[in-house]
Amino acid sequence: MSARQRAPPCRDGHHLHREAVRCRRIRDEEPGRAERLQRIVDELLDLARLQGGRIPVNPRRVPVRPLIEAAVDAQRAFASNQHVELQAEVAPATPEVEVDTDRMQLVFANLLTNAIRHSPVGSAVRVRGAATDGSVRFEVIDHGPGIPVDRREAIFQKFEQGQQRGGAGLGLSIAREIVTAHGGTIGVDSEIGRGSTFWFTIPQTRPD
């Protein structure tokens, strides 16, 4: 069964495990697609566990600058291959945040790879952190084609992103679940032809 022929994925969280099993079967039947399908299986299971509260979030207090710099460094090779520059900015006096650093790096990885992939050659992607209204706001800013207004909420739904961009369509949904588990919110501001700013907030750490 080809990628175009397979049945549409189940959209209820209750069926994510069933969808993962189906992808495993296709993976085993078509070895040439094994790597991509294994990635989809892993994402489906991660999303199911996050939605079911079965992946623990283990927060610890960390400064914002090293959190952002680690995320940027992890994507430098990919950005270089795409001829895109990465920039990190942290506003002065930005407070610490209490996060599960492994989960938060997954959020940044999803946002950054999307931004890099859709940025023009020779452009820059910026990652910023700054305090705002009791939270720290993180932004990933690109100069890509932009996202239509009627798509900006849908791209955070599972599978919707993949229909537009040819991937599994789970990265932004997983990012939203992780941010929500930290008590934050996530969204996107975009202008067609000028680029997009994907942002999320994490509550500020209270002073000792």
Secondary structure, DSSP 8 states (H G I E B T S, - for coil): --TTTS-----SGGGHHHHHHHHHHHHHH-GGGHHHHHHHHHHHHHHHHHHTT-S----EEE-HHHHHHHHHHHTHHHHHHTT-EEEEEE-TT---EEE-HHHHHHHHHHHHHHHHHTS-TT-EEEEEEEEETTEEEEEEE--SS---GGGTTGGGSTTHHHHHHSS-S-HHHHHHHHHHHTT--EEEEEETTTEEEEEEEEEB----
